[in-house]
Amino acid sequence: MSDTTVEPSKLAETKLESSTAHAKAALDATTTAAKEVIETGRKHAGTAISTSKEHLSLAAKDLSDAATAKYSEIKTQATTKAEEVKGRAQEAFGQASTKAQSFQSDAEQFVRDNPMQSIGIAVGVGFIFGLILRR
């Protein structure tokens, strides 16, 4: 039977049922496709998140390694400078100690060679200190 031999009311009913079936099939196909797209999106998002976590972890490790290396470099430089300063301080102390011993020896020799002059100088210095401290 062709569409032209069927009654118009039956034809309309048949076409309505057919269009309803096609609409349901289209809706089912669209729903299935949407579910597949959502599942694929979830999988890709999970993979992207996992990859991002790995990269962030590696970045944190690299940053930690860089900080450790810089700390070691600075510590080595500070230790070297401290040793240099310590050496210079010991050298200066040695020179000052030698000069002080030399002055002490010279002063002792002066006092032995000139005892009366030494007593006069000591009295004069004591008198001046007395005046200064009295004010």
Order of alpha helices (4+ residues) and beta strands (2+ residues): alpha-alpha
